[in-house]
């Protein structure tokens, strides 16, 4: 049986809901609905890991916009335009095989280098051939050296 948490300040029962939350980064701010457990008698709240992903993703978006980096939707649009899987994009453009999955969900902020590469590839998709012809894109990752007996 699930029991609602009680407020750590006053012991009142807490209820699941959303409340507006404002995050600020540099000179920018964003207000959004933050899910969580809220006390009706005071301003106390409790947030689960899943709740925190909402604010983490919003903060990453705010940072991307403030720093002139690509937002998740733009990253996904460009990757699809290039007809790359998320794994292939991570190997060819940078990061790791799961990096684009994280960029596109908003869990990880794309670096300036990744954003710049994607902007260039969006402008000139044929330039992807240059990356595909690099030796690192053709050879599998080197195996760790085996200890000599």
Secondary structure as GFF3:
##gff-version 3
##sequence-region A 1 149
A	DSSP	beta_strand	14	25	.	.	.	ID=ss1
A	DSSP	beta_strand	28	39	.	.	.	ID=ss2
A	DSSP	beta_strand	45	46	.	.	.	ID=ss3
A	DSSP	alpha_helix	49	67	.	.	.	ID=ss4
A	DSSP	alpha_helix	72	81	.	.	.	ID=ss5
A	DSSP	alpha_helix	86	93	.	.	.	ID=ss6
A	DSSP	alpha_helix	99	105	.	.	.	ID=ss7
A	DSSP	alpha_helix	112	123	.	.	.	ID=ss8
A	DSSP	three_ten_helix	125	127	.	.	.	ID=ss9
A	DSSP	alpha_helix	128	132	.	.	.	ID=ss10
A	DSSP	alpha_helix	135	138	.	.	.	ID=ss11
###
